Amino acid sequence: MRKQLMIACIGLMTVPAFHSCNKGFEELNTDPVNILETTSDKLLAPALVNSIWPGMSRNRSFNNELMQVTVSQSDGDNTVFRYAFRTSMSDYLWNAWFVQLTNFKQVDSLARTAKTPNTSYQGIGKIGKAWLFSNLTDIYGDIPYFQALQGDQGNVIPAFDRQKEIYLDLFKQLEEANTLLANGSAIVLSSDPLYKGDISKWRKFGNSLYLRLLMRISGKAEVHQQCIDKIRQIVENPADYPIFQNNADCARLQWTGGTSTTDPYTSPFVNGVRAQDFRGPALCSFFLDHLITWSDPRYVSSTPYGSGSIGRLGISQASGGGWYGVKSGYIPGRGDVKGCYFQSYDNTSTGGTLSLQQNTQTGIIMQYSEVQFILAEAAAKGWITGDAKTYFYQGMASAINYWVPNFNESITHANFTTHLANLEASGIIWDDNLTLEAKMELIHLQKYYALFMTDLQQWFEHRRTGLPVLPKGPGLMNGGVMPARLVYPVYVQAANPVNYKAAVAVQGPDEIFTNVWWQKP
């Protein structure tokens, strides 16, 4: 009995000692540096920066080449401007944006489950997801959506969802975001590089994005009237659905880091692209010739826009002098001599200040001018009240003002009336008696310039409308038809074969000529 009691006492004495030792062990193995838990305010800024850069990168190397902004002159295979490119082109945006979608999902979910829930971060997270998911489905067509972002739950082989169902749920998410942001819950200012904590502007962005997506699928018969009704509801109820009102509302991240290699807000064009590579592609004659004909302020070199050889967009004269571009789609070996190009930030004559590479304004998600052109199209088609011509003019004025701050944004200002006279002299004249087709040609040519530097939006809109009409060079592949999508990444085919095959069976061949849902008749 004494022996048992002694053993029991020893046991009781050792329990606290063991517990104390175990507690010390846990403290010793707790990393004081790496963050084990996070909050919405810590995720938002990195998610935005790391989402904008992939769009900028592929805008430069893919969108601009397809849409005849630039021509990366080459006589080899795999040239984007000839509609011939490696399947590996598909990997980058899929990889980059699905990662950031996980971060936007957490911005939303962490704000919902926090001790003090924050409806603003919830709304912002939903807008971020709608933005990236819409871009991804417009690029690839059917993609994982409802089962996506479930890796933490063990689902690494998600089903692919139909584009129509994705879009309808994106509308639902944007409706919820609008309601959540109406509460105006304050957020940490430093967490928001877009709007510095101005929740009213986030709400305008969400509803402006809503208009973009509604217009994108409005050509499909089964949702046509639904889209028209919603566009009309948004436009006619600004208190319930505020949208962009001027360029101060634009969704863009300003790169304030100069040429610093450590500042998180240094333009990725500075840190991610060598100067000689940035100025490598030639400007395409389609993009440049219109600006020259119109004496457009985005091109004209005069005080205060720059020296005699550098335009406001950082367009440099050809090496031998003169302003001219290169025709796209040429047969290998028959290309024009390189003309103008976008100057790099190491340009000695301007110190880089007028270089597009260093420009603070290139982190674009959506501009006010785009919204005005959406409204111009809707008004011209009779979907909304309002003057299509006024929307059209405002879109032009604001698109110029975005890049040329000295150009007044008002359509009644002398700057714009002078520009309008230049346009009219070259045949760009709005007349309410024009056919709808002619009005669409006017709107979408100007919208093309308004969408400059906005990820892949020029490409998306051209696929939707066929406008602006681009010259077809004799060297084009794919039957001379603009690619309709990117193929799915090869590793997706290998890692998720059952769902991949099911998606292809529904959508069509996994080829660049297969139309996505909203492109199909």
Secondary structure, DSSP 8 states (H G I E B T S, - for coil): -HHHHHHHHHHHHHHHHHHHHHHHHHHHTS-SSS-SS--HHHHHHHHHHHHHHHHHHHIIIIIHHHTTSEE---SSS--GGGT---GGGGHHHHHHHHHHHHHHHHHHHHHHHSSS--HHHHHHHHHHHHHHHHHHHHHHSSEE-TTTT-GGGT--S--EE-HHHHHHHHHHHHHHHHHHHTT-----GGG-TTTTT-HHHHHHHHHHHHHHHHHHTTTSTTTHHHHHHHHHHHHH-TTTS----SGGG-EEE----TT-SS-TTS-HHHHHS-HHHHT-SEEBHHHHHHHHHTT-TTT---TTS--TTB-TT-EE--TTSS---B-SS--TT-------EE--TT-TTTTTTT-TTT-TT-EEEE-HHHHHHHHHHHHHTTSS-S-HHHHHHHHHHHHHHHH-TTS-S-TTSHHHHHHHHHHHHTT----TTS-HHHHHHHHHHHHHHHTTTSTTHHHHHHHHH--S-----TT--GGG---------HHHHHHSHHHHHHHHHHH--SSTTS--GGG--
